[in-house]
Amino acid sequence: MGAVAAAQAAPSGAAPSPLSARPQRSAYLRLASVRQRGKAVYRAHDRLSGRTSELSPFAARLLLQCDGGQTVADLLVLARRLEPDVPDSALFPKVMGVLSNAEGLGLIRPLAPPAGGLEPPVVAGWLQRTLRNPLFAQFSLFSPDPLIARLAPLAQLLFNPLAAALWTIVVGAGLWLCVLNWGDLVAYGGAHALDPGNLVWLVLLFPAIKIVHELGHALACKRWGGEVRDFGVMLRLMMPIPYVDCSDSAFFARRRQRIVVAAAGMMVEFVIAAAALVVWLVASNELVRLLAFNTMVLTSITTIAFNANPLLRFDAYYILGDLIGVDNLASRSQRIIQLLSRRLLLGDRNATLPTARWTETALFVGYGIASFAYKCIIVFVVVVAVFPSFFVFGVVLAAWGAVSMIILPVAKRVRAIWGEAAAGRGPSLGAVGRRIGLPLAALALLLAMPVPYAFIADGLVRVPPDSAVRAGASGTVARLPVGQAAAVDPGETLVVLTNSILDAELAAGLGTLRTHQLRHETLLAKDIAQAAQVEAQMLFVADDVRSMATDKARLAVAAHMAGRFALDDAVSPGTYVSEGQAIGLILPEHGHRVAVVSLSQEDADLVRSRLAALLVRPASGDGSVRTARLQREYPLVAAAGEPAQGRFILELALEDTEPFAFGEAVAVRFDLGAAPLAVQLWHSASIWVQKLLSSRYLSNV
């Protein structure tokens, strides 16, 4: 009874003694033990909040006695039997610490009820939960356990060693077929995946497949005697996804059983994916093949991207927790990050980490940061995808995500720190100000420091517009007098073409012209009028013959300028070319080079206002860097002849032409001088926002 005496001797002021309090477990609490990492681990599950907590053996023994009939003094007697080596002065704080933590987690009713009495516990409604986090809301519908109980024989059939072996064979065969037909699958997906009609089928198939996925979880839970308490719908990325509550599996004695329950949904989907692949390969009906392909994509790619990702609270999250022997990985990670932040940033020495091993601390911190970053990326991707088509909805969604994921949590922590400092339970406001103010001042100094400001864009050394060699007439390549590449002079023959039809027509025309000439000479002595008619016909034929002779002369393609001739790779002896077709280039050996670069309107504005220098190097990366100057700029013209919105072409005159060849890809560095880092970040953010705002006016070409 020494611990009780020590507790009674403790100063309590006017407040009633805590020894007379009668702790009572929550009516929604379940306590049990499981094997984890080779030892017994006690778990407490609150069915009202859906939260599962890991308890020490001491805390679990105490909570089992919290039935509302025993006082804290009775619990101290029990604690003395459980912990005979703990001093009396430390036993009472230890017991009260367990009860206080349990009260904070909602595992027991408050030890000091308010004056107005206790109100029944309530859970926030669906609207309140949705407003807190619109991208990750959840709605409960009904309890499916009676239906699942009728399917218990099916659960026995599906989850046994023989079924596991059969699953391995089926999924392995499907993976083998996928590898063999990977090229066809990619080609089919490229042709059909983004078709508007196909997107409708994807939306219709998705909930049906996910219902089968959740049925797999429910059957696995029922296989080992668990209860499936809830079926509902949750919003993930604004997409409705069904779910079932299989939290009873957390109390299965064997880890393998808990992992199978968590993985059952993915296992079912992989079997469906294998079957859908077989249907896609053998079916002849196009609609059947399309549905099979969509089913295969939904049961493989989406499953791997989301359900198999432990950073989200889906299947892989619970599998990872069982594999490493850690419950509530996400919430414990957040708690440890908060404690570390208080200890390092605020200097709070009372912020003691629950684990002394640095490996576990690193695991929790790494997981917490990665999970938060992944959710932010998801919100960012969703907003960017939605924004161009639904501007107002995208703005609301972005603001909603920022408030729920950043502003509200930060405001909550600031309010808690302020309240603790004011009450004297934590670091003083002055200490908090010094701890936070110094890093903020250092950050402000860093942002105000001028640093080099530049960006790099891809460009191309422009081929001179008059360098193209074109066929003067249609024909077949017969000879290449200078070969496929050579230095040439103006007028030198490059390519000789032949055209048998033109030759035949020219020969026929010459024959007709000779006939008309002979007849005209004969008629001059007999009939002047008829001779005049023949002469007129002869003139028409002579014009045709001259035209065909000109065309024949153009079959010999000559150089129009001096330079180095390069024949087009698609042209060779025997190739047919049309009149006006480009068959090669004549590039000057020396002379002016111009690089062209396409920039967005925002980047072009920066170049106009801040350009300090231009550096150009070959994209091949041979290390040669040359200077250039801005020659002119003009809007990019689209295929229809209209300016392409938001794009400009910049022509850069290269001052040293030695390392650059016509048509060569180059990298252009636009040096914008020096500017504070804050200014650069602001410019980058404003450019990105402007591009996002303008994207809703752009249409796909």
PLY file of the C-alpha trace (Angstrom):
ply
format ascii 1.0
element vertex 701
property float x
property float y
property float z
element edge 700
property int vertex1
property int vertex2
end_header
0.00 0.00 0.00
3.06 2.26 -0.10
2.14 3.61 -3.55
-1.36 4.51 -2.36
0.09 6.27 0.66
2.52 8.13 -1.57
-0.33 9.23 -3.82
-2.42 10.37 -0.86
0.55 12.30 0.51
0.97 14.17 -2.78
-0.38 17.72 -2.63
-3.69 17.92 -4.36
-4.97 21.36 -3.41
-8.71 21.75 -3.49
-9.15 19.22 -6.28
-10.62 15.81 -5.33
-8.14 12.97 -4.97
-7.61 11.03 -8.23
-7.51 7.83 -6.18
-11.29 7.83 -5.94
-11.80 8.07 -9.72
-13.25 4.98 -11.34
-11.77 4.61 -14.86
-14.13 3.01 -17.37
-13.21 1.64 -20.78
-14.94 2.96 -23.87
-17.83 0.80 -24.98
-16.26 0.72 -28.45
-12.87 -0.57 -27.25
-11.46 -4.00 -28.00
-8.27 -5.32 -26.35
-6.27 -8.35 -27.49
-2.70 -9.55 -28.03
-0.94 -10.73 -31.18
2.52 -12.10 -31.98
4.84 -9.55 -33.54
8.63 -9.65 -33.88
8.70 -12.79 -31.73
6.88 -11.30 -28.75
3.35 -10.61 -27.55
2.03 -7.19 -28.59
-1.16 -5.80 -27.09
-3.51 -3.86 -29.31
-6.46 -1.62 -28.52
-8.94 -0.91 -31.31
-11.49 1.88 -31.05
-14.35 0.95 -33.35
-15.79 4.46 -33.15
-12.74 6.20 -34.61
-11.28 3.15 -36.40
-7.91 3.72 -34.71
-5.72 0.84 -33.51
-3.11 1.54 -30.82
-0.23 -0.58 -29.57
-0.01 -0.95 -25.77
2.64 -2.15 -23.38
1.77 -5.26 -21.33
1.52 -3.07 -18.22
-0.91 -0.64 -19.87
-3.00 -3.47 -21.31
-3.36 -5.15 -17.87
-4.49 -1.88 -16.33
-7.01 -1.11 -19.07
-8.51 -4.59 -18.72
-9.41 -3.68 -15.14
-10.94 -0.33 -16.08
-14.52 -1.54 -15.89
-15.93 1.38 -13.91
-16.05 -0.62 -10.69
-12.46 -0.27 -9.53
-10.87 2.94 -8.37
-7.43 4.26 -9.20
-6.36 3.08 -5.74
-7.38 -0.46 -6.70
-5.37 -0.12 -9.90
-2.33 0.95 -7.86
-2.59 -2.26 -5.87
-2.68 -4.23 -9.12
0.23 -2.19 -10.48
2.31 -3.04 -7.42
1.86 -6.75 -8.19
2.75 -6.20 -11.85
5.76 -3.96 -11.16
7.26 -5.02 -7.81
10.61 -3.33 -8.52
9.26 0.15 -9.27
9.62 2.59 -6.33
6.42 3.81 -4.71
7.20 7.38 -5.69
7.33 6.42 -9.38
4.47 3.93 -9.51
1.67 6.45 -9.10
2.94 8.74 -11.93
3.35 5.68 -14.14
-0.24 4.56 -13.56
-1.60 8.07 -14.07
0.47 8.38 -17.24
-1.12 5.23 -18.65
-4.60 6.47 -17.76
-3.91 9.95 -19.13
-2.66 8.58 -22.45
-5.63 6.22 -22.66
-7.97 9.12 -22.00
-6.28 11.16 -24.72
-6.72 8.29 -27.20
-10.37 7.90 -26.26
-9.83 4.40 -24.81
-11.38 5.30 -21.44
-13.93 7.87 -20.37
-12.58 11.10 -18.79
-11.28 10.68 -15.23
-12.60 14.11 -14.26
-16.03 14.49 -15.91
-17.18 18.05 -16.62
-19.74 19.65 -14.35
-22.49 19.17 -16.87
-21.83 15.43 -17.10
-20.53 13.29 -19.94
-22.05 13.40 -23.38
-22.13 10.30 -25.55
-19.14 10.15 -27.92
-19.86 11.25 -31.45
-17.94 11.06 -34.70
-17.76 13.97 -37.11
-20.36 13.72 -39.85
-19.54 13.03 -43.48
-19.83 16.71 -44.44
-17.42 17.79 -41.70
-14.95 15.05 -42.62
-15.18 16.02 -46.29
-14.57 19.70 -45.55
-11.48 18.79 -43.53
-9.89 16.97 -46.46
-11.85 16.98 -49.72
-9.40 14.74 -51.56
-9.48 11.96 -48.93
-13.09 11.83 -47.62
-14.93 8.70 -46.44
-18.61 7.75 -46.18
-20.00 4.73 -44.29
-23.02 2.93 -45.83
-23.94 -0.36 -44.10
-22.61 -3.47 -42.36
-21.95 -6.29 -44.87
-21.14 -8.96 -42.27
-24.42 -10.94 -42.64
-23.82 -11.24 -46.39
-20.15 -12.16 -45.95
-21.10 -14.80 -43.36
-23.14 -16.59 -46.03
-20.03 -16.69 -48.23
-17.86 -18.23 -45.49
-17.58 -21.58 -47.36
-16.20 -19.68 -50.36
-13.61 -18.08 -48.08
-12.50 -21.52 -46.90
-12.12 -22.58 -50.53
-10.14 -19.52 -51.64
-7.64 -19.14 -48.82
-5.67 -22.33 -48.30
-2.28 -23.68 -49.45
-3.71 -25.33 -52.59
-5.43 -22.10 -53.65
-2.19 -20.18 -53.01
-0.27 -22.54 -55.30
-2.95 -22.21 -57.99
-2.85 -18.41 -57.65
0.92 -18.45 -58.17
0.56 -20.50 -61.36
-2.23 -18.32 -62.80
-0.55 -14.99 -62.04
2.84 -16.29 -63.20
1.33 -17.45 -66.51
-0.36 -14.07 -66.93
2.92 -12.26 -66.32
4.65 -14.51 -68.87
1.95 -13.78 -71.48
2.24 -10.06 -70.72
5.99 -10.11 -71.39
5.52 -12.04 -74.65
2.85 -9.64 -75.93
4.20 -6.43 -74.44
4.70 -4.67 -77.78
1.13 -5.42 -78.90
-0.26 -4.29 -75.56
1.58 -0.97 -75.73
0.46 -0.38 -79.32
-3.16 -1.21 -78.49
-3.09 1.06 -75.45
-1.61 3.91 -77.45
-4.40 3.60 -80.01
-7.34 3.24 -77.58
-6.42 4.35 -74.06
-7.30 8.06 -74.37
-10.24 7.65 -76.72
-13.27 9.47 -75.19
-15.49 6.42 -75.56
-12.89 4.25 -73.86
-12.66 6.65 -70.91
-16.38 6.10 -70.32
-15.79 2.34 -70.13
-12.95 2.89 -67.67
-15.17 4.95 -65.39
-17.90 2.29 -65.50
-15.56 -0.65 -64.90
-13.55 0.91 -62.06
-16.14 0.70 -59.23
-17.17 -2.83 -60.23
-13.57 -4.04 -60.09
-12.95 -2.34 -56.75
-16.06 -3.96 -55.26
-14.58 -7.36 -56.17
-11.29 -6.14 -54.65
-13.00 -5.32 -51.35
-14.88 -8.63 -51.44
-11.47 -10.32 -51.44
-10.53 -8.48 -48.23
-13.86 -9.35 -46.61
-13.65 -13.06 -47.46
-10.08 -13.28 -46.17
-11.12 -11.60 -42.92
-14.07 -13.99 -42.54
-11.78 -16.95 -43.30
-10.13 -16.61 -39.89
-13.21 -15.57 -37.93
-13.08 -11.78 -38.27
-16.13 -9.54 -38.52
-16.58 -7.19 -41.48
-18.22 -4.25 -39.75
-18.62 -1.63 -42.42
-18.96 -1.06 -46.15
-18.74 2.41 -47.62
-17.23 4.74 -50.19
-14.13 6.91 -49.86
-12.92 9.67 -52.14
-9.39 9.33 -53.42
-8.28 11.97 -55.97
-11.99 12.87 -56.30
-12.68 9.30 -57.45
-15.24 7.24 -55.46
-13.71 3.95 -54.26
-15.55 1.30 -52.19
-14.02 0.02 -48.96
-14.72 -2.51 -46.19
-13.72 -2.39 -42.53
-11.56 -5.45 -41.82
-10.01 -4.03 -38.64
-10.74 -7.30 -36.84
-7.81 -8.78 -38.75
-5.48 -6.67 -36.59
-6.23 -9.12 -33.78
-5.47 -12.29 -35.70
-2.82 -14.18 -33.77
-0.60 -15.01 -36.76
1.13 -12.36 -38.85
0.67 -14.39 -42.03
-3.10 -14.21 -41.63
-3.03 -10.44 -41.17
-0.85 -10.00 -44.27
-3.12 -12.23 -46.37
-6.16 -10.14 -45.39
-4.34 -6.95 -46.40
-3.12 -8.46 -49.69
-6.31 -10.34 -50.63
-7.74 -7.50 -52.73
-4.59 -7.21 -54.83
-4.40 -11.00 -55.18
-7.96 -11.07 -56.57
-7.22 -8.26 -59.01
-4.09 -9.94 -60.33
-6.11 -13.09 -61.11
-8.68 -10.93 -62.95
-5.85 -9.23 -64.85
-4.46 -12.60 -66.00
-7.91 -13.76 -67.13
-8.55 -10.47 -68.93
-5.23 -10.79 -70.78
-6.22 -14.24 -72.06
-9.59 -12.87 -73.23
-7.87 -9.98 -74.99
-5.57 -12.39 -76.82
-8.23 -14.85 -78.02
-11.32 -12.68 -78.54
-12.27 -11.49 -82.03
-15.04 -9.04 -81.09
-13.55 -5.56 -80.78
-15.81 -4.48 -77.88
-14.91 -7.59 -75.91
-11.20 -6.95 -76.49
-11.58 -3.31 -75.42
-13.37 -4.26 -72.19
-10.78 -6.95 -71.47
-7.93 -4.49 -72.04
-9.49 -1.89 -69.75
-10.08 -4.54 -67.08
-6.46 -5.62 -67.36
-5.20 -2.02 -66.98
-7.43 -1.29 -63.98
-6.48 -4.52 -62.19
-2.75 -4.19 -62.74
-1.48 -0.64 -63.24
-3.85 1.11 -60.81
-3.41 -1.65 -58.26
0.37 -1.37 -58.37
0.30 2.45 -58.34
-2.08 2.84 -55.40
-2.85 -0.35 -53.46
0.78 -1.49 -53.56
2.06 1.95 -52.45
2.71 2.02 -48.68
2.78 5.84 -48.60
-1.02 5.82 -48.79
-3.21 4.01 -46.28
-4.10 1.23 -48.66
-3.19 -2.44 -48.67
0.60 -2.08 -48.80
0.54 0.27 -45.80
-0.84 -2.46 -43.52
1.38 -5.11 -45.08
4.44 -2.97 -44.39
3.31 -2.38 -40.81
3.04 -6.11 -40.16
6.33 -6.89 -41.90
8.32 -4.40 -39.81
6.21 -4.93 -36.68
4.97 -1.33 -36.32
1.34 -0.36 -35.78
-0.05 3.03 -36.84
3.01 3.85 -38.89
1.56 7.10 -40.26
0.27 8.55 -36.95
3.38 7.49 -35.04
5.55 9.09 -37.73
3.63 12.35 -37.40
3.94 12.21 -33.61
7.70 11.66 -33.70
8.18 14.46 -36.25
6.21 16.78 -33.95
8.31 15.80 -30.94
11.55 16.23 -32.87
10.38 19.62 -34.12
9.55 20.74 -30.59
12.88 19.49 -29.26
15.08 20.90 -32.05
13.21 24.07 -33.01
11.62 25.08 -29.72
14.13 23.61 -27.29
11.40 21.75 -25.39
13.28 19.29 -23.17
10.02 17.62 -22.15
9.51 16.41 -25.73
10.85 12.91 -25.17
10.88 10.48 -28.08
8.98 7.23 -27.46
11.85 5.20 -28.92
15.51 5.44 -28.05
16.80 3.64 -31.16
17.90 6.01 -33.91
17.03 3.47 -36.62
13.36 3.49 -35.64
13.37 7.28 -35.35
14.89 7.57 -38.84
12.26 5.13 -40.18
9.37 7.15 -38.72
10.76 10.51 -39.85
11.54 9.25 -43.36
8.13 7.67 -43.75
6.30 10.74 -42.44
8.11 13.11 -44.79
7.72 10.80 -47.80
4.01 10.25 -47.13
3.29 13.97 -46.78
5.31 14.79 -49.90
3.50 12.11 -51.89
0.09 13.47 -50.86
1.18 16.98 -51.85
2.30 15.65 -55.24
-1.08 13.96 -55.68
-2.91 17.21 -54.92
-0.61 19.11 -57.30
-1.11 16.61 -60.14
-4.89 16.59 -59.67
-5.08 20.40 -59.65
-2.90 20.71 -62.78
-4.95 18.03 -64.56
-8.30 19.58 -63.63
-7.37 23.25 -64.07
-7.32 23.61 -67.89
-10.83 22.16 -68.31
-12.49 23.28 -65.06
-10.94 26.60 -64.05
-13.18 27.58 -61.13
-13.25 24.03 -59.74
-9.44 23.84 -60.03
-8.99 27.10 -58.10
-11.36 25.96 -55.35
-9.67 22.56 -55.18
-6.19 24.10 -54.94
-7.27 26.49 -52.17
-9.09 23.71 -50.36
-6.07 21.41 -50.46
-3.71 24.17 -49.30
-5.96 25.12 -46.36
-6.68 21.54 -45.21
-3.15 20.15 -45.63
-0.94 23.12 -44.73
-2.66 26.17 -43.23
-4.96 24.44 -40.73
-2.29 22.01 -39.37
0.23 24.86 -39.00
-2.36 27.07 -37.30
-3.23 24.23 -34.92
0.41 23.75 -33.92
0.98 27.49 -33.46
-2.13 27.74 -31.27
-0.99 24.76 -29.17
2.53 26.21 -28.71
1.11 29.61 -27.78
-1.28 28.08 -25.25
1.46 25.96 -23.64
3.79 28.95 -23.41
1.09 31.12 -21.88
0.25 28.41 -19.33
3.89 27.85 -18.44
3.86 24.20 -19.53
6.31 24.62 -22.40
9.07 26.93 -23.62
8.49 30.64 -23.08
7.38 32.83 -25.96
10.78 34.53 -25.93
12.58 31.21 -26.28
10.23 30.17 -29.05
10.83 33.49 -30.81
14.60 33.10 -30.60
14.52 29.48 -31.75
12.30 30.24 -34.73
13.43 33.79 -35.45
17.09 32.96 -36.05
16.42 30.30 -38.75
13.85 32.61 -40.35
16.35 35.47 -40.36
18.96 33.18 -41.94
16.42 32.09 -44.55
15.50 35.71 -45.29
19.18 36.57 -45.70
19.63 33.65 -48.07
16.60 34.69 -50.14
17.87 38.27 -50.35
21.35 37.25 -51.53
21.97 37.93 -55.26
22.83 34.76 -57.17
23.36 34.12 -60.90
20.08 34.09 -62.82
19.95 32.05 -66.02
18.03 29.34 -67.81
18.84 26.93 -70.65
16.74 26.17 -73.73
17.20 23.80 -76.65
17.79 25.21 -80.11
18.89 24.34 -83.63
21.39 25.86 -86.07
19.09 26.93 -88.88
19.69 25.69 -92.39
19.69 28.67 -94.83
16.31 28.88 -96.60
17.92 29.03 -100.10
20.14 25.99 -99.56
17.62 23.38 -100.69
18.22 21.64 -104.01
14.95 20.79 -105.74
14.07 18.68 -108.76
13.21 20.82 -111.76
10.98 18.12 -113.26
9.55 14.75 -112.30
11.68 11.74 -113.10
13.80 8.81 -111.93
17.33 9.35 -110.64
19.72 8.00 -113.29
23.16 9.36 -112.36
24.91 11.25 -109.57
27.79 13.04 -111.31
29.31 14.40 -108.08
28.23 11.56 -105.84
26.21 11.86 -102.64
28.38 14.59 -101.08
30.94 16.92 -102.60
32.05 20.53 -102.86
30.37 22.10 -105.92
30.44 25.29 -107.95
27.46 27.18 -109.39
26.05 25.48 -112.50
27.67 22.12 -111.81
25.39 19.16 -112.52
24.43 17.33 -109.34
21.72 14.82 -110.33
20.58 13.55 -113.72
16.97 12.33 -114.01
15.24 10.35 -116.71
11.58 10.36 -117.70
10.62 7.79 -120.31
7.12 9.21 -120.71
8.51 12.68 -121.32
10.99 11.25 -123.83
8.20 9.45 -125.69
5.97 12.54 -125.71
8.86 14.70 -126.94
9.67 12.24 -129.73
6.02 12.12 -130.74
5.81 15.90 -130.67
8.89 16.25 -132.87
7.41 13.74 -135.31
4.12 15.61 -135.45
5.94 18.90 -135.93
7.98 17.46 -138.85
4.81 16.11 -140.46
3.13 19.52 -140.20
6.20 21.21 -141.68
6.24 18.91 -144.75
2.50 19.31 -145.30
2.80 23.08 -144.92
5.52 23.20 -147.61
3.37 21.09 -149.98
0.23 23.23 -149.49
2.01 26.52 -150.09
1.98 25.79 -153.86
-1.61 24.50 -154.01
-3.86 26.06 -151.34
-2.72 29.12 -149.45
-5.72 29.09 -147.11
-5.26 25.46 -146.04
-1.50 26.07 -145.67
-2.31 28.88 -143.19
-4.43 26.48 -141.13
-1.62 23.92 -141.03
0.82 26.64 -140.04
-1.36 27.58 -137.07
-1.46 23.93 -135.97
2.28 23.73 -136.45
2.80 26.70 -134.13
0.78 25.03 -131.35
2.77 21.80 -131.71
6.04 23.77 -131.70
5.07 25.41 -128.41
4.39 21.98 -126.87
7.71 20.67 -128.15
9.60 23.65 -126.70
7.87 23.12 -123.32
8.77 19.42 -123.30
12.34 20.24 -124.30
12.56 22.68 -121.42
11.29 19.99 -119.05
13.87 17.57 -120.40
16.60 20.11 -119.83
15.43 20.48 -116.23
16.01 16.75 -115.69
19.63 17.73 -115.13
19.67 19.34 -111.66
22.49 21.89 -111.34
23.96 23.68 -108.33
22.48 27.15 -107.83
25.26 28.28 -105.48
28.73 27.32 -104.33
29.09 25.17 -101.25
29.07 21.58 -100.09
26.37 19.42 -101.64
24.71 16.68 -99.54
22.19 14.34 -101.18
19.07 13.46 -99.23
19.29 10.00 -97.64
15.99 9.00 -99.26
17.32 9.68 -102.77
19.46 7.18 -104.70
19.72 5.90 -108.30
16.34 4.46 -109.30
14.37 6.70 -106.91
11.41 8.58 -108.41
11.21 12.25 -107.45
8.48 14.78 -108.16
8.89 18.24 -109.57
9.84 20.65 -106.79
10.80 17.90 -104.33
13.86 18.65 -102.17
16.56 16.14 -103.03
19.51 17.63 -101.16
21.19 20.67 -99.64
24.04 22.96 -100.60
25.52 24.40 -97.42
28.13 27.16 -97.48
31.52 26.07 -96.20
31.93 29.30 -94.27
29.65 32.12 -93.38
26.94 33.30 -91.06
25.21 30.82 -88.74
21.90 31.46 -87.00
20.47 29.39 -84.13
16.71 29.40 -83.56
15.11 28.84 -80.13
11.44 28.54 -79.21
10.49 30.18 -75.89
7.28 30.73 -74.00
5.95 34.26 -73.84
6.96 34.57 -70.17
10.54 33.45 -70.84
10.72 35.75 -73.86
9.66 38.67 -71.63
12.46 37.83 -69.21
14.97 37.79 -72.08
13.76 41.19 -73.33
14.02 42.81 -69.91
17.07 41.16 -68.32
19.29 39.59 -71.00
22.98 40.08 -70.18
24.75 37.46 -72.31
24.10 34.47 -74.58
26.19 31.31 -74.57
25.73 28.46 -77.04
27.23 24.98 -77.01
26.56 21.88 -79.13
24.01 19.53 -77.62
26.49 16.71 -78.15
28.39 18.12 -75.19
31.88 18.39 -76.70
32.65 21.30 -74.37
32.85 24.06 -77.03
31.01 27.16 -75.80
30.57 30.23 -78.02
28.92 33.60 -77.58
25.93 34.80 -79.60
23.75 37.88 -79.94
19.99 38.24 -80.26
19.22 39.04 -83.89
15.43 39.16 -83.94
12.28 37.56 -82.53
8.82 36.85 -83.89
5.72 34.84 -82.90
5.68 31.16 -83.73
3.25 30.51 -86.60
1.07 27.40 -86.32
0.26 25.07 -89.19
-2.95 26.95 -90.01
-1.02 30.20 -90.53
-2.13 31.76 -87.23
0.36 32.73 -84.49
0.80 29.96 -81.91
-0.43 31.45 -78.65
2.27 32.03 -76.08
5.32 30.96 -78.16
8.07 33.06 -79.72
11.00 32.24 -82.01
14.31 33.90 -81.21
17.07 34.07 -83.86
20.57 34.13 -82.40
23.57 35.16 -84.52
26.51 32.90 -83.68
29.72 34.92 -83.49
32.11 31.97 -83.90
30.91 29.43 -86.42
33.73 26.91 -86.23
32.18 24.27 -83.90
28.65 24.40 -85.31
27.20 22.64 -88.34
23.96 23.50 -90.09
21.05 21.56 -88.59
23.01 20.74 -85.42
21.16 20.75 -82.09
22.50 23.26 -79.57
21.87 24.25 -75.96
21.47 27.99 -75.36
22.13 29.57 -71.96
20.30 32.87 -71.41
22.30 34.79 -68.79
19.97 37.21 -67.02
22.57 38.70 -64.68
22.24 38.37 -60.92
19.07 38.64 -58.85
18.02 37.75 -55.28
16.89 34.18 -54.90
13.47 35.38 -53.73
13.01 37.35 -56.95
13.97 34.32 -59.03
11.57 32.09 -57.14
8.81 34.68 -57.52
9.45 34.95 -61.27
9.39 31.15 -61.65
6.18 30.81 -59.65
4.47 33.64 -61.52
5.51 32.17 -64.89
4.14 28.78 -63.87
0.86 30.34 -62.69
0.52 32.33 -65.90
1.09 29.18 -67.95
-1.51 27.38 -65.87
-3.98 30.22 -66.27
-3.46 30.38 -70.03
-3.74 26.60 -70.39
-7.51 26.77 -70.08
-7.63 28.82 -73.30
-5.41 26.48 -75.27
-6.89 23.65 -77.29
-5.15 20.47 -78.26
-3.91 20.47 -81.84
0 1
1 2
2 3
3 4
4 5
5 6
6 7
7 8
8 9
9 10
10 11
11 12
12 13
13 14
14 15
15 16
16 17
17 18
18 19
19 20
20 21
21 22
22 23
23 24
24 25
25 26
26 27
27 28
28 29
29 30
30 31
31 32
32 33
33 34
34 35
35 36
36 37
37 38
38 39
39 40
40 41
41 42
42 43
43 44
44 45
45 46
46 47
47 48
48 49
49 50
50 51
51 52
52 53
53 54
54 55
55 56
56 57
57 58
58 59
59 60
60 61
61 62
62 63
63 64
64 65
65 66
66 67
67 68
68 69
69 70
70 71
71 72
72 73
73 74
74 75
75 76
76 77
77 78
78 79
79 80
80 81
81 82
82 83
83 84
84 85
85 86
86 87
87 88
88 89
89 90
90 91
91 92
92 93
93 94
94 95
95 96
96 97
97 98
98 99
99 100
100 101
101 102
102 103
103 104
104 105
105 106
106 107
107 108
108 109
109 110
110 111
111 112
112 113
113 114
114 115
115 116
116 117
117 118
118 119
119 120
120 121
121 122
122 123
123 124
124 125
125 126
126 127
127 128
128 129
129 130
130 131
131 132
132 133
133 134
134 135
135 136
136 137
137 138
138 139
139 140
140 141
141 142
142 143
143 144
144 145
145 146
146 147
147 148
148 149
149 150
150 151
151 152
152 153
153 154
154 155
155 156
156 157
157 158
158 159
159 160
160 161
161 162
162 163
163 164
164 165
165 166
166 167
167 168
168 169
169 170
170 171
171 172
172 173
173 174
174 175
175 176
176 177
177 178
178 179
179 180
180 181
181 182
182 183
183 184
184 185
185 186
186 187
187 188
188 189
189 190
190 191
191 192
192 193
193 194
194 195
195 196
196 197
197 198
198 199
199 200
200 201
201 202
202 203
203 204
204 205
205 206
206 207
207 208
208 209
209 210
210 211
211 212
212 213
213 214
214 215
215 216
216 217
217 218
218 219
219 220
220 221
221 222
222 223
223 224
224 225
225 226
226 227
227 228
228 229
229 230
230 231
231 232
232 233
233 234
234 235
235 236
236 237
237 238
238 239
239 240
240 241
241 242
242 243
243 244
244 245
245 246
246 247
247 248
248 249
249 250
250 251
251 252
252 253
253 254
254 255
255 256
256 257
257 258
258 259
259 260
260 261
261 262
262 263
263 264
264 265
265 266
266 267
267 268
268 269
269 270
270 271
271 272
272 273
273 274
274 275
275 276
276 277
277 278
278 279
279 280
280 281
281 282
282 283
283 284
284 285
285 286
286 287
287 288
288 289
289 290
290 291
291 292
292 293
293 294
294 295
295 296
296 297
297 298
298 299
299 300
300 301
301 302
302 303
303 304
304 305
305 306
306 307
307 308
308 309
309 310
310 311
311 312
312 313
313 314
314 315
315 316
316 317
317 318
318 319
319 320
320 321
321 322
322 323
323 324
324 325
325 326
326 327
327 328
328 329
329 330
330 331
331 332
332 333
333 334
334 335
335 336
336 337
337 338
338 339
339 340
340 341
341 342
342 343
343 344
344 345
345 346
346 347
347 348
348 349
349 350
350 351
351 352
352 353
353 354
354 355
355 356
356 357
357 358
358 359
359 360
360 361
361 362
362 363
363 364
364 365
365 366
366 367
367 368
368 369
369 370
370 371
371 372
372 373
373 374
374 375
375 376
376 377
377 378
378 379
379 380
380 381
381 382
382 383
383 384
384 385
385 386
386 387
387 388
388 389
389 390
390 391
391 392
392 393
393 394
394 395
395 396
396 397
397 398
398 399
399 400
400 401
401 402
402 403
403 404
404 405
405 406
406 407
407 408
408 409
409 410
410 411
411 412
412 413
413 414
414 415
415 416
416 417
417 418
418 419
419 420
420 421
421 422
422 423
423 424
424 425
425 426
426 427
427 428
428 429
429 430
430 431
431 432
432 433
433 434
434 435
435 436
436 437
437 438
438 439
439 440
440 441
441 442
442 443
443 444
444 445
445 446
446 447
447 448
448 449
449 450
450 451
451 452
452 453
453 454
454 455
455 456
456 457
457 458
458 459
459 460
460 461
461 462
462 463
463 464
464 465
465 466
466 467
467 468
468 469
469 470
470 471
471 472
472 473
473 474
474 475
475 476
476 477
477 478
478 479
479 480
480 481
481 482
482 483
483 484
484 485
485 486
486 487
487 488
488 489
489 490
490 491
491 492
492 493
493 494
494 495
495 496
496 497
497 498
498 499
499 500
500 501
501 502
502 503
503 504
504 505
505 506
506 507
507 508
508 509
509 510
510 511
511 512
512 513
513 514
514 515
515 516
516 517
517 518
518 519
519 520
520 521
521 522
522 523
523 524
524 525
525 526
526 527
527 528
528 529
529 530
530 531
531 532
532 533
533 534
534 535
535 536
536 537
537 538
538 539
539 540
540 541
541 542
542 543
543 544
544 545
545 546
546 547
547 548
548 549
549 550
550 551
551 552
552 553
553 554
554 555
555 556
556 557
557 558
558 559
559 560
560 561
561 562
562 563
563 564
564 565
565 566
566 567
567 568
568 569
569 570
570 571
571 572
572 573
573 574
574 575
575 576
576 577
577 578
578 579
579 580
580 581
581 582
582 583
583 584
584 585
585 586
586 587
587 588
588 589
589 590
590 591
591 592
592 593
593 594
594 595
595 596
596 597
597 598
598 599
599 600
600 601
601 602
602 603
603 604
604 605
605 606
606 607
607 608
608 609
609 610
610 611
611 612
612 613
613 614
614 615
615 616
616 617
617 618
618 619
619 620
620 621
621 622
622 623
623 624
624 625
625 626
626 627
627 628
628 629
629 630
630 631
631 632
632 633
633 634
634 635
635 636
636 637
637 638
638 639
639 640
640 641
641 642
642 643
643 644
644 645
645 646
646 647
647 648
648 649
649 650
650 651
651 652
652 653
653 654
654 655
655 656
656 657
657 658
658 659
659 660
660 661
661 662
662 663
663 664
664 665
665 666
666 667
667 668
668 669
669 670
670 671
671 672
672 673
673 674
674 675
675 676
676 677
677 678
678 679
679 680
680 681
681 682
682 683
683 684
684 685
685 686
686 687
687 688
688 689
689 690
690 691
691 692
692 693
693 694
694 695
695 696
696 697
697 698
698 699
699 700
